[in-house]
Amino acid sequence: SHFKVICSPLEVEGRAHVSLSFEDVTSSREIRAMRSDFVANVSHELKTPITSILGFVETIQGPAANDEAARNRFLSLMAREAERMNRLVHDLLSLNRVEVDEKVRPMDRVALNALVSHTAEVLQPLAEARGISLKIELPDAPCHVTGHERQLVQVLRNLAENAIAYSPSGNEVRVRLTAPAYEVALHGNGVRLIIEDDGQGIDPVHIPRLTERFYRVDSHRSREVGGTGLGLAIVKHIITRHRGRLEIKSKLGIGSRFTAILPADTSAP
Ligand code: ADP
């Protein structure tokens, strides 16, 4: 979106103030263009697996009709393509859900220590399958944020799945939760959820665009690891809804660190 910032002097009870107002000036033409880009991207993402599946069907019906081993190989390839479409639709629905109820503020008190340890447990088999050791580090004191539990789980899942996917086998991925001391939290300092890897890293030129839908540094690699290109767009949306921010630090060949900084819930339990 584009905003016009209007800054005007103001006098209140004899004292000078400045008033700032924001006006959304995103034109309907821009919105139409954004929507049509999105539809073009989605169509392209779906077309690739559909084309492959149709090709495999043709091979199974033709040259591979009497070759059982070849038929089985093509069937597993078809299953893989169908899974890709399934993930894409799943991610599109998630993105849509976080956008649609953007105006409804999530208001549950969410205990992050338990959320992080449960989610890490769920991710453990995936990490093991890829030869990654997943370490978690939690603060001694329980820490809370105000928000939407399912969406916060999704933030952690998407970030940790990326860290696992973009690290070579044998590496370590660290998930750390740090909570500010109570007095510090009262001054608006946030809870940090850090996902850190020693994987391939990201060239700094790409970092500002990583949270755009379908933006990938290396499309081939992303497809290979089963990415949809929507994971970080979803993460960014959810964090923004929670009035937090996402920090990305990365060095090519050294590794990456994604930090979700969320306002701490300091209300009494
Ligand atoms: P994808 O489904 O392709 O992983 P994401 O939106 O989750 O899409 O991420 C966008 C891109 O950011 C990825 O394609 C990848 O190039 C890059 N990326 C994300 N996380 C990492 C990471 N931990 N290490 C290296 N590259 C990453």
Residues whose N, C-alpha, C, O or C-beta is under 5 A from the ligand:
A	BS01	ADP	N162 A163 Y166 G201 I202 L210 Y215 R216 V217 D218 S222 G227 T228 G229 L230 G231 L232 A233 S256
